Amino acid sequence: MTDETQIAAAPSRDNQREGRAIALGVAGWLVPGLGHALQKMWGRALAFFLIVGVLVFVGAGMRGNLFTSESGDAFAALGYVADLGTGSFYWLAKYIEVGGPDVSHAYGDYGTRFLAAAGVLNLLAALHAFEAARGRKA
């Protein structure tokens, strides 16, 4: 009888752990570093928050292009996914970018790359938080 109880309890723990891992991954995507902070990985949390924040601030300050979902081009769609990867910092970049993008100059083009790099880095950080919460070696 105890073997059946132990077998029935194991999948529910796995489901809880998987649900917690997904929640931490989403939290890490919304606010860079939050998934790591909730797991008490303070150094990584601070590093991801600062690096993604600086990349977004610099990219938007250089008047880089923030892609939108209305574009029909495949590269613009990838750019939108990369920009959206910054989570809540996407809306911060929209707020900073009051003059609109200026990719006619080199600094505007570099700003676009900074914004995309910030999004990809944040997506990788959220994936790391998800995998660490699942118990995989970090």
Backbone as ProteinMPNN parsed JSONL, in Angstrom:
{"seq_chain_A": "MTDETQIAAAPSRDNQREGRAIALGVAGWLVPGLGHALQKMWGRALAFFLIVGVLVFVGAGMRGNLFTSESGDAFAALGYVADLGTGSFYWLAKYIEVGGPDVSHAYGDYGTRFLAAAGVLNLLAALHAFEAARGRKA", "coords_chain_A": {"N_chain_A": [[0.821, -1.187, 0.0], [1.974, 1.237, 0.711], [3.797, 1.565, -1.329], [2.199, 2.173, -3.543], [1.211, 4.64, -2.755], [3.528, 6.19, -2.707], [4.253, 6.098, -5.401], [2.092, 7.411, -6.586], [2.411, 9.949, -5.483], [4.758, 10.928, -6.575], [4.447, 11.866, -9.372], [2.882, 14.206, -8.928], [4.596, 15.891, -7.508], [6.526, 16.263, -9.461], [4.998, 17.623, -11.361], [4.4, 19.952, -9.923], [6.966, 20.978, -9.615], [7.664, 21.408, -12.28], [5.723, 23.297, -12.993], [6.462, 25.404, -11.301], [8.97, 25.928, -12.373], [8.302, 26.854, -14.924], [6.903, 29.168, -14.222], [8.986, 30.652, -13.037], [10.646, 30.982, -15.236], [9.028, 32.584, -16.907], [8.773, 34.815, -15.235], [11.431, 35.616, -15.199], [11.659, 36.394, -17.836], [9.847, 38.559, -18.021], [10.821, 40.493, -16.157], [14.063, 41.208, -16.302], [16.37, 39.031, -14.807], [14.771, 38.412, -12.625], [13.845, 35.77, -12.396], [16.148, 34.457, -11.593], [16.659, 35.811, -9.216], [14.51, 35.028, -7.606], [15.282, 32.471, -7.122], [17.35, 32.818, -5.488], [19.832, 33.39, -6.619], [21.722, 35.684, -6.537], [23.893, 37.158, -7.667], [23.862, 36.523, -10.432], [21.292, 37.394, -11.016], [21.44, 40.18, -10.57], [23.433, 40.814, -12.427], [22.225, 40.118, -14.926], [20.002, 41.831, -14.889], [21.21, 44.387, -14.845], [22.864, 44.328, -17.174], [21.066, 43.807, -19.322], [19.374, 45.985, -18.932], [21.132, 48.184, -19.34], [21.881, 47.733, -22.017], [19.391, 48.072, -23.312], [18.795, 50.734, -22.605], [20.973, 52.128, -23.744], [20.698, 51.341, -26.437], [18.144, 52.37, -27.098], [18.642, 55.014, -26.533], [20.44, 55.601, -28.54], [18.776, 55.825, -30.6], [17.822, 53.499, -31.821], [16.055, 51.102, -33.86], [12.942, 49.963, -32.873], [11.209, 47.15, -33.418], [7.903, 46.379, -34.621], [4.823, 44.505, -34.352], [3.37, 44.693, -36.674], [4.771, 44.472, -39.041], [5.464, 42.959, -42.222], [7.659, 41.682, -43.122], [10.069, 39.051, -42.953], [12.512, 39.358, -41.589], [11.972, 41.595, -40.041], [10.033, 40.516, -38.405], [11.552, 38.68, -36.949], [13.199, 40.529, -35.688], [11.297, 41.789, -34.119], [10.607, 39.719, -32.357], [13.064, 39.434, -31.074], [13.311, 41.987, -29.902], [11.043, 41.97, -28.266], [11.859, 40.119, -26.506], [13.095, 41.392, -24.414], [11.27, 41.742, -22.462], [9.588, 43.501, -19.97], [11.181, 45.684, -20.355], [10.911, 46.367, -22.97], [8.749, 48.109, -23.252], [9.763, 50.201, -21.792], [11.852, 50.971, -23.474], [10.318, 51.83, -25.638], [9.191, 54.068, -24.47], [11.436, 55.66, -23.989], [12.283, 56.14, -26.571], [11.312, 58.604, -27.919], [11.752, 60.303, -30.07], [11.62, 58.712, -32.253], [12.921, 56.12, -34.421], [16.245, 56.325, -35.825], [17.829, 55.191, -38.185], [19.332, 55.998, -40.251], [21.786, 56.911, -39.712], [24.929, 55.664, -38.483], [25.007, 55.22, -35.712], [22.335, 54.852, -35.02], [21.775, 52.452, -36.279], [23.496, 50.771, -34.881], [22.284, 51.036, -32.412], [19.902, 49.646, -32.849], [20.917, 47.072, -32.993], [21.905, 46.784, -30.388], [19.509, 46.755, -28.941], [18.322, 44.403, -29.926], [20.236, 42.539, -29.095], [19.982, 42.765, -26.337], [17.427, 41.689, -25.969], [17.745, 39.004, -26.854], [19.695, 38.128, -25.057], [18.235, 38.338, -22.664], [16.221, 36.446, -23.133], [17.775, 34.116, -23.171], [18.687, 34.189, -20.531], [16.271, 33.857, -19.149], [15.636, 31.296, -19.999], [17.738, 29.935, -18.792], [17.098, 30.338, -16.081], [14.719, 28.877, -15.989], [15.672, 26.259, -16.566], [17.405, 25.888, -14.387], [15.579, 25.905, -12.302], [14.248, 23.572, -12.829], [16.06, 21.804, -11.976], [18.244, 21.128, -13.388], [21.733, 21.064, -14.073], [23.378, 24.107, -13.624]], "CA_chain_A": [[0.0, 0.0, 0.0], [2.825, 2.428, 0.741], [4.423, 1.724, -2.64], [1.246, 2.859, -4.405], [1.144, 6.025, -2.307], [4.747, 6.861, -3.142], [4.214, 6.215, -6.847], [1.101, 8.427, -6.91], [2.887, 11.255, -5.033], [5.885, 11.371, -7.391], [4.077, 12.735, -10.495], [2.382, 15.506, -8.499], [5.777, 16.707, -7.202], [7.131, 16.638, -10.738], [4.136, 18.646, -11.961], [4.603, 21.182, -9.171], [8.296, 21.487, -9.935], [7.603, 21.901, -13.657], [4.939, 24.535, -12.961], [7.306, 26.438, -10.68], [10.031, 26.257, -13.327], [7.7, 27.689, -15.969], [6.617, 30.477, -13.618], [10.249, 31.366, -12.871], [11.098, 31.369, -16.569], [8.215, 33.725, -17.352], [9.162, 35.955, -14.399], [12.733, 36.057, -15.682], [11.472, 37.08, -19.105], [9.17, 39.836, -17.803], [11.769, 41.388, -15.506], [15.358, 40.531, -16.41], [17.015, 38.65, -13.564], [13.828, 38.056, -11.561], [13.827, 34.311, -12.245], [17.319, 34.082, -10.804], [16.517, 36.383, -7.875], [13.577, 34.189, -6.855], [16.009, 31.254, -6.759], [18.442, 33.295, -4.643], [21.075, 33.511, -7.383], [21.75, 37.138, -6.516], [24.881, 37.7, -8.594], [23.351, 36.397, -11.799], [20.103, 38.25, -11.143], [21.896, 41.562, -10.703], [24.164, 40.94, -13.689], [21.288, 40.128, -16.045], [19.19, 43.045, -14.824], [22.02, 45.543, -15.234], [23.335, 44.234, -18.557], [19.929, 43.994, -20.22], [18.928, 47.37, -18.77], [22.075, 49.097, -19.995], [21.767, 47.539, -23.465], [18.142, 48.698, -23.76], [18.917, 52.178, -22.442], [21.914, 52.622, -24.75], [20.111, 51.129, -27.753], [17.062, 53.336, -27.305], [19.266, 56.338, -26.544], [21.071, 55.783, -29.845], [17.637, 55.876, -31.52], [17.703, 52.253, -32.565], [14.709, 50.762, -34.325], [12.161, 48.962, -32.156], [10.306, 46.546, -34.383], [6.524, 46.178, -34.169], [4.213, 43.273, -34.854], [2.668, 44.955, -37.923], [5.621, 44.332, -40.219], [5.241, 41.735, -42.975], [8.961, 41.158, -43.496], [10.534, 37.987, -42.043], [13.562, 39.896, -40.73], [11.325, 42.476, -39.074], [9.368, 39.647, -37.428], [12.615, 38.204, -36.046], [13.59, 41.676, -34.871], [10.245, 41.994, -33.119], [10.773, 38.672, -31.337], [14.263, 39.778, -30.296], [12.993, 43.155, -29.07], [10.071, 41.564, -27.254], [12.589, 39.303, -25.541], [13.525, 42.184, -23.266], [10.198, 41.729, -21.463], [9.023, 44.805, -19.617], [12.064, 46.739, -20.844], [10.455, 46.753, -24.304], [7.918, 49.298, -23.102], [10.679, 51.259, -21.36], [12.531, 51.446, -24.677], [9.312, 52.593, -26.4], [9.041, 55.347, -23.779], [12.668, 56.436, -24.194], [12.413, 56.418, -27.996], [10.271, 59.564, -28.27], [12.061, 60.927, -31.351], [11.522, 57.731, -33.317], [14.207, 55.539, -34.795], [17.056, 57.022, -36.814], [18.813, 54.224, -38.657], [20.062, 56.563, -41.378], [23.145, 57.099, -39.214], [25.504, 54.42, -37.959], [24.663, 55.011, -34.31], [20.975, 54.313, -34.968], [21.852, 51.038, -36.65], [24.086, 50.096, -33.726], [21.252, 51.014, -31.375], [19.005, 48.538, -33.175], [21.623, 45.839, -32.618], [21.931, 46.726, -28.923], [18.178, 46.358, -28.487], [18.139, 42.987, -30.251], [21.133, 41.765, -28.23], [19.379, 42.757, -25.006], [16.312, 40.737, -25.978], [18.244, 37.632, -26.949], [20.341, 37.816, -23.78], [17.205, 38.123, -21.653], [15.583, 35.155, -23.405], [18.704, 33.08, -22.703], [18.682, 34.229, -19.067], [15.009, 33.257, -18.706], [15.792, 29.859, -20.23], [18.623, 29.425, -17.74], [16.329, 30.305, -14.838], [13.802, 27.753, -16.14], [16.424, 25.005, -16.439], [17.902, 25.781, -13.011], [14.442, 25.575, -11.454], [13.936, 22.162, -13.092], [17.073, 20.991, -11.308], [19.356, 20.838, -14.286], [22.958, 21.731, -13.649], [23.491, 25.452, -14.2]], "C_chain_A": [[0.871, 1.259, 0.0], [3.525, 2.643, -0.586], [3.497, 2.467, -3.596], [1.137, 4.33, -4.041], [2.361, 6.797, -2.782], [4.747, 7.067, -4.655], [3.232, 7.309, -7.26], [1.588, 9.823, -6.527], [3.995, 11.793, -5.932], [5.462, 12.238, -8.581], [3.559, 14.101, -10.061], [3.538, 16.425, -8.119], [6.462, 17.164, -8.482], [6.311, 17.719, -11.428], [4.289, 19.982, -11.252], [5.951, 21.816, -9.518], [8.312, 22.079, -11.346], [6.816, 23.21, -13.727], [5.716, 25.683, -12.364], [8.4, 26.878, -11.639], [9.499, 27.153, -14.439], [7.424, 29.091, -15.433], [7.895, 31.294, -13.439], [10.825, 31.799, -14.216], [10.341, 32.577, -17.098], [8.569, 34.976, -16.547], [10.508, 36.508, -14.847], [12.652, 36.754, -17.024], [10.851, 38.463, -18.889], [10.084, 40.884, -17.187], [13.123, 40.687, -15.535], [15.992, 40.278, -15.047], [16.069, 38.2, -12.467], [13.762, 36.551, -11.341], [14.998, 33.815, -11.425], [17.204, 34.615, -9.367], [15.576, 35.543, -7.013], [14.199, 32.853, -6.448], [17.24, 31.563, -5.91], [19.814, 33.195, -5.322], [21.314, 35.004, -7.595], [22.729, 37.735, -7.526], [24.399, 37.655, -10.033], [22.146, 37.307, -12.014], [20.512, 39.702, -11.365], [22.61, 41.778, -12.034], [23.204, 41.003, -14.874], [20.44, 41.399, -16.055], [19.979, 44.252, -15.328], [22.43, 45.49, -16.707], [22.197, 44.459, -19.541], [19.428, 45.438, -20.132], [19.835, 48.365, -19.466], [21.984, 48.959, -21.512], [20.504, 48.197, -24.013], [18.258, 50.22, -23.699], [19.84, 52.777, -23.512], [21.318, 52.485, -26.149], [19.002, 52.113, -28.063], [17.614, 54.756, -27.337], [19.965, 56.643, -27.86], [20.035, 55.826, -30.967], [17.595, 54.669, -32.441], [16.255, 51.952, -32.892], [14.104, 49.686, -33.424], [11.128, 48.418, -33.132], [8.921, 46.362, -33.773], [5.97, 44.918, -34.811], [3.532, 43.471, -36.213], [3.501, 44.724, -39.174], [5.402, 42.978, -40.89], [6.539, 41.053, -43.375], [9.425, 40.11, -42.475], [11.612, 38.505, -41.094], [12.987, 40.837, -39.677], [10.595, 41.659, -38.01], [10.391, 39.073, -36.446], [13.104, 39.322, -35.137], [12.575, 41.962, -33.782], [10.349, 40.966, -31.994], [11.976, 38.99, -30.457], [13.986, 40.963, -29.379], [12.031, 42.793, -27.948], [10.721, 40.69, -26.18], [13.066, 40.079, -24.325], [12.451, 42.27, -22.186], [9.649, 43.117, -21.22], [9.909, 45.954, -20.076], [11.706, 47.164, -22.269], [9.636, 48.035, -24.221], [8.744, 50.467, -22.577], [11.401, 51.838, -22.57], [11.577, 52.247, -25.558], [9.143, 53.989, -25.802], [10.259, 56.24, -24.005], [12.76, 56.922, -25.635], [11.325, 57.393, -28.459], [10.515, 60.2, -29.636], [11.911, 59.978, -32.521], [12.894, 57.202, -33.696], [14.925, 56.386, -35.842], [18.164, 56.072, -37.255], [19.538, 54.723, -39.899], [21.511, 56.858, -40.997], [23.629, 55.798, -38.58], [25.085, 54.178, -36.517], [23.242, 54.471, -34.155], [20.942, 52.84, -35.312], [22.477, 50.225, -35.52], [23.08, 50.01, -32.578], [20.254, 49.888, -31.592], [19.635, 47.216, -32.754], [21.713, 45.684, -31.099], [20.588, 46.251, -28.378], [17.92, 44.874, -28.753], [19.012, 42.112, -29.352], [20.58, 41.681, -26.809], [18.247, 41.744, -24.927], [16.77, 39.301, -26.015], [18.919, 37.221, -25.649], [19.299, 37.541, -22.697], [16.465, 36.808, -21.875], [16.479, 34.0, -22.946], [18.752, 33.027, -21.174], [17.409, 33.594, -18.51], [15.047, 31.741, -18.898], [16.697, 29.234, -19.18], [17.895, 29.34, -16.406], [15.352, 29.137, -14.847], [14.526, 26.427, -15.925], [16.968, 24.822, -15.023], [16.772, 25.406, -12.059], [14.016, 24.122, -11.66], [14.958, 21.254, -12.442], [18.225, 20.592, -12.201], [20.572, 21.628, -13.833], [23.123, 23.041, -14.378], [24.918, 25.825, -14.477]], "O_chain_A": [[0.526, 2.244, -0.653], [3.823, 3.783, -0.944], [3.955, 3.302, -4.376], [0.988, 5.178, -4.921], [2.237, 7.942, -3.216], [5.197, 8.107, -5.136], [3.512, 8.061, -8.193], [1.216, 10.795, -7.184], [4.154, 13.009, -6.039], [6.078, 13.283, -8.792], [3.78, 15.081, -10.773], [3.473, 17.626, -8.381], [6.92, 18.302, -8.582], [6.876, 18.638, -12.02], [4.308, 21.029, -11.898], [6.057, 23.03, -9.69], [8.908, 23.131, -11.574], [7.207, 24.129, -14.446], [5.644, 26.81, -12.854], [8.724, 28.064, -11.714], [10.167, 28.102, -14.849], [7.682, 30.084, -16.114], [7.888, 32.504, -13.666], [11.425, 32.869, -14.318], [10.939, 33.489, -17.67], [8.656, 36.07, -17.104], [10.707, 37.722, -14.874], [13.48, 37.614, -17.328], [11.284, 39.436, -19.508], [10.12, 42.028, -17.639], [13.309, 39.675, -14.859], [16.133, 41.193, -14.236], [16.523, 37.653, -11.462], [13.634, 36.104, -10.201], [14.867, 32.866, -10.651], [17.607, 33.942, -8.419], [15.821, 35.366, -5.819], [13.705, 32.184, -5.541], [18.064, 30.687, -5.647], [20.825, 32.944, -4.666], [21.129, 35.521, -8.697], [22.407, 38.729, -8.177], [24.515, 38.638, -10.766], [22.002, 37.917, -13.074], [19.983, 40.372, -12.252], [22.417, 42.801, -12.69], [23.359, 41.862, -15.742], [20.192, 41.974, -17.114], [19.482, 45.038, -16.135], [22.352, 46.499, -17.408], [22.346, 45.223, -20.495], [19.094, 46.042, -21.152], [19.354, 49.295, -20.115], [22.007, 49.964, -22.223], [20.546, 48.817, -25.076], [17.863, 50.913, -24.637], [19.522, 53.805, -24.109], [21.418, 53.406, -26.958], [18.927, 52.636, -29.175], [17.117, 55.604, -28.079], [20.074, 57.804, -28.255], [20.389, 55.859, -32.146], [17.371, 54.779, -33.646], [15.341, 52.49, -32.267], [14.693, 48.621, -33.238], [10.27, 49.159, -33.613], [8.783, 46.209, -32.56], [6.585, 44.341, -35.707], [3.15, 42.486, -36.844], [2.962, 44.781, -40.279], [5.181, 41.972, -40.215], [6.511, 39.947, -43.915], [9.2, 40.266, -41.275], [11.63, 38.134, -39.921], [13.468, 40.868, -38.544], [10.542, 42.058, -36.846], [10.124, 38.991, -35.247], [13.389, 39.097, -33.961], [12.934, 42.329, -32.664], [10.198, 41.304, -30.82], [11.917, 38.834, -29.238], [14.378, 40.951, -28.213], [12.183, 43.252, -26.816], [10.188, 40.545, -25.08], [13.406, 39.479, -23.305], [12.697, 42.813, -21.109], [9.286, 43.825, -22.159], [9.439, 47.088, -20.179], [12.154, 48.215, -22.728], [9.815, 48.943, -25.033], [8.444, 51.618, -22.894], [11.549, 53.055, -22.683], [11.983, 53.24, -26.163], [8.974, 54.968, -26.528], [10.116, 57.448, -24.192], [13.269, 58.015, -25.884], [10.503, 57.04, -29.304], [9.557, 60.601, -30.297], [12.06, 60.391, -33.671], [13.914, 57.784, -33.325], [14.291, 57.074, -36.643], [19.29, 56.139, -36.762], [20.274, 53.968, -40.534], [22.362, 57.035, -41.869], [22.831, 54.945, -38.192], [24.832, 53.035, -36.137], [22.981, 53.7, -33.232], [20.185, 52.069, -34.722], [22.033, 49.113, -35.236], [23.04, 49.012, -31.858], [19.811, 49.249, -30.638], [18.953, 46.342, -32.219], [21.608, 44.571, -30.583], [20.542, 45.436, -27.457], [17.366, 44.173, -27.906], [18.569, 41.057, -28.897], [20.698, 40.646, -26.154], [18.12, 41.023, -23.938], [16.243, 38.462, -25.285], [18.741, 36.095, -25.186], [19.46, 36.616, -21.901], [16.116, 36.125, -20.912], [15.988, 33.017, -22.393], [18.846, 31.948, -20.59], [17.46, 32.874, -17.513], [14.548, 30.991, -18.059], [16.443, 28.117, -18.729], [18.062, 28.363, -15.674], [15.172, 28.474, -13.825], [14.045, 25.569, -15.184], [16.986, 23.701, -14.515], [16.994, 24.661, -11.104], [13.474, 23.507, -10.741], [14.743, 20.044, -12.364], [19.084, 19.803, -11.806], [20.451, 22.72, -13.279], [23.023, 23.095, -15.604], [25.186, 26.925, -14.963]]}, "name": "protein", "num_of_chains": 1, "seq": "MTDETQIAAAPSRDNQREGRAIALGVAGWLVPGLGHALQKMWGRALAFFLIVGVLVFVGAGMRGNLFTSESGDAFAALGYVADLGTGSFYWLAKYIEVGGPDVSHAYGDYGTRFLAAAGVLNLLAALHAFEAARGRKA"}
